Structure formats: C-alpha cells, structure tokens
C-alpha cells in the first residue's frame, strides 16, 4: 500500500487491495477517513472490530494504532486530514454515516482525480467536508453486541442463524420476559430496534454469500426472506444498489 505523507489540509487516495491482503498494525500522525467503494472494510483497533458496509465510513483519529485484513479484493477511498483540522472531529475511532452533501463533494474530488488541494475553490469545498463530518452521526459499530442477560442469548442465536424469523414477542416468551422489556433492552443496549439490528445482520451475511457466488434466490432464503424481491428491496435500501450490481462492483 502507498505510504501517505502529511496532508496540508486534505489529501485523497483511491486504493485497491487484492484478496488476502493484510495491513499490519500501524499509526499515522493525521486523521484518516476510509470509504468503501466495493466490498466491506474490516478494521481492528485494539480489541474492537469496525465493520463498514458502503453507507458508512471508518474514522481513525491521529496516532491510533490499527490493522486490517480483507479476504476478498476491495476498492476504497481514503481521505487523510491534517491534525489541526481534526480537533472538532471524534477523538475515538468510529463509524460515520455520510451526509448527501459530503458524499457528493467526495465523489466530485475523486472523479476529478484530485490528490492534493491546489485551488482556492477546492479548499473551500474541503472546509465543507470538514463541516459535514462534524454534523454527521457516528456510532461505535455497525452491528453492536450486548452482554445483557436477556438480550445476549437472542443475538447469539441469530448470529448463528440469520434466517431465523422468530418474532420479538416469541423471543420474549423464550426468555421469560415481556416483548416490551426486550424491545426496551434493544434500544438501550444496541441503540436501535430489534428489526433494524436483524436487518443489518442479514445484510452483512448476504454480502458474504454474494462473495461466495451464491445465487440471489439462495441468498434470500439463507438470510430469512421468502422471496428474492423482498431480499433485493432490503439490500437496495441499505446499500443503494441491487445485490447483483454490488457483486459486480
């Protein structure tokens, strides 16, 4: 991988990694935003794993040691951000959901093959990117886990079998509690509803199956959908593209 240099404000890199590529533990003295164009990025920071599908970026603050390994070939964009421009950004690694404005400007920079900022107009656009990063919602993980005694066993069983369509009410009965209590635990522990968590689980599982070459019909069944059309609608809602287009990159 190309060894980056300290950016003046922002610098941009378009990179492709072959399958089975390892980026060993390293740090850099500037902030780094990683956007996956094709595939799913998995980065390890200490004992924490950050998994980012295309709608998210991974944010790595300056001087934070991290590593990564990708089983499949992938393409991603990197924006390196000068330390003095990161003071108002998160000081811990996280996932950031990009705004439409950020995404549009970022795509423009990469389509024009900008690597370093050379014009005053581009510097003004860079300031908007920083402003949008400050406003964009962040979270610790795409698929959070829990050690809650009621919720943890449910999540573990679903991770082993994403196709399980047991309702929240049925899970509550199995855990000898109420649906309302289990729903509240989901919000408290996961930061989202049970249905959204399960949808994210199925999306990640579907990406893995797409990489294995399975048909859309097989994948839909394997992740718990009774029809290919329902699965495609879910996938497109999250990824912004159909499963087949996602597979083709």
NORNORCOR-V366337 format. One line per field, one symbol per residue. phi: phi as a letter, one per 40 degrees, with the letter a starting at -180 (. if undefined). psi: psi as a letter, one per 20 degrees, with the letter a starting at -180 (. if undefined). A space follows every 50 residues. Layout:
BEGIN
phi->???
psi->???
END
This chain:
BEGIN
phi->.cccbcccbbbbbbbbbccfbbbcdabacacabbbccahbcbbbbgccbb bbcdcbbcbbccgccaaaabcbcababbbcbddccbcccdcbdacbcccc cddcccdcdcccfcbbcbbcccccccccdccccccccbacacbcbabdcc cdccccccccacccbdcccccccccfacdccccccccccbgacccccccc dcccccccccccgccccccdccbgbcaccccccccccccgacdcccccg
psi->qpoqrpqgfqqppoqpprqlpporprrqkrqpppppgpappoppocjppp porhiqqpporqkoprrqpphqqqpqqpoppqgijjhjrpjqqrqpoqrh gggggghgghhjkpgqpiqhghhhhhhhggghhhipqqrhqhnqrqjphg gghggghhhhnhiojprhghhgghjlaqhgghghhggghhjrrghgghgg ghgghhgghghijqqhggggghjjqiqhhhggggghhgijrrgghghi.
END
